[in-house]
Amino acid sequence: MTSPHPSRARISVIGAGPGGLTCARVLQRHGLTVTVHDRDTGPDSRDQGGTLDLHADNGQIALRSAGLLDEFFALARPEGQEMRLLDPAGTRTSHQVPAPGETFKPEIDRGRLRDLLLGSLTPGTVRWGRALERVSGPAAGPRRLHFADGTTVEADLVIGADGAFSRVRPAVSPAVPAYTGVSFLEAWFDDVDNRHPEIADLVGPGGAHAADGERAVFAQRNGGAHIRVYLIQRVPVDWIRASGLTPRDTDGIRALLLERYAHWSPRMRRMITDNDGPYVDRPILALPVPHTWPHHPTVTLLGDAAHLMPPLGVGVNLAMLDASELALALAEAATVDDAVRAYEAAMLPRSTETAKLLDSGAEGLLDTDDGPGAGDGPSTGYGRSTEISG
C-alpha cells in the first residue's frame, strides 16, 4: 500500500488523555481530519487524577501549537510551583517560592486541562465507550481496529496515546511495563482549609515532601481546596494482599501504615489518619530503557504508551510535546510514512535520554537528602512533583 497524503488519511487516535487530545487539536488546526477513540463512557465517567505542572520547555510548547496557551494561563495556578521539603517531624528544611510572575511550570488540575482540550475540538471528534482490544492488518496498512463492542474501524494511521497498558503498543513492540519496586498509596483530603487546616498549613499552596530513607510522603495542593497525598514505600507489588488486607480495607491499611510511620510526628501522621474516603493503591511501573521499535508506516505511539517512566513531573509534558510534534509532522509531510519517520527520529532519542535520567527516580523519592530534581531550575524542569492519573 502506498502511504497516503495526511489530508487523505484516516487517522485514529486511541486515548482521550492530554496527549491524544493535544494531537487531535493540532491536527484540526491544520485542517486534518482525526477521530479519537476512548474506553471511558464519557468525559465525566471517572476521576481524572491530580494536578499537573506544565513546563515552558515542553508542555507549554504543545499548548502554544494548539493555540491554547492563553487559556491555560487563565486556568493555571502559578502559586502551585511552591515546594516545601520537610523532615519526619514536620520541620521545614527547604522552601522554594516562585518569583512574582514566574510561569515556568504552573499547576493545573488534570480534569481542567482535559476539559480545555476537549472544548477546543470539533464536536464529535471523540468517540466515547470505544475500548480497543487489538490492532490488526499489515504494517503497510490499512490497519483494522477491533473494539470490545464487536465493531471494527479501518485506519491509515493508528496513534497509540492509550497509556501504560496500551492496546496499540503490541502492534509495534512486545514491551510491557514492569514494577519499579516502589508503590504510591494515594489519599484524598477535601475542603482542606476548613476540615484539615493543619495539613493545609503543612502543604501550603504547592507541594510538600518528606522522607526517611525507607518511606516518604508527597502532598500536593489541587484546585477546589483539595489535597492529594501519596504515601511512598519500597514494597512488593502485592503488599496489601500479602498483609492479609484488601484495597477497600481502609481501617486495616491505616493501622498498618501507622505502624510503618510510627516514628513520624503526630502532625505528619495526620496525612495517614485523616484522609476522606479509601486509599488508592498505585504501584509505579515503567517501560524498559531504552524502549524503541522498528518503524511502521501506519502505527506509532506517544506519551506513556511509548515511554512510561516514574511519575516525576515529566510524563504529561512529554506526551503533549510528542503529540504536537507528531501532528505538526503530519501537517507538513508529503505522506503519513514520512511524517511518522520524522516524528520518531526526534521523539525516540529524546524519550530515551529522559528515561535514563529518571530510571531510578521513584527510589530517589525515599532519600532523606534533597533527592531527585529538588532545586532544578528551568534548564531541566525535573522538579519534585507527581503525575498520577485517575
ABEGO torsion letter per residue (X at the ends): XBBBBAAABBBBBBEABAAAAAAAAAAAAAGBBBBBBBABABAAABBAEBBBBBBAAAAAAAAAAAGAAAAAAAABBAAAABBBBBBAAGBBABBBBBBBGBAABBBBBAAAAAAAAAAABBBGABBBGBBBABBBEBAAOBBBBBBAAGBBBBBABBBBAAEAABAAAAAABABBBBBAGBBBBBBBBBGAAAABAAAAAAAEABBBBBBAGABBBBBBBBBGGBBBBBBBBBBBAAAAAAAGBBAABAAAAAAAAAAAAAABBAAAAAAAAABBEBBBBBBBBBBBOBBBBBBBAABBBBEAAABBBBBAGAAAAAAAAAAAAAAAAAAABABAAAAAAAAAAAAAAAAAAAAAAAAAAAAAAABABAEBGBGBBAAAGBBBBBBBBX
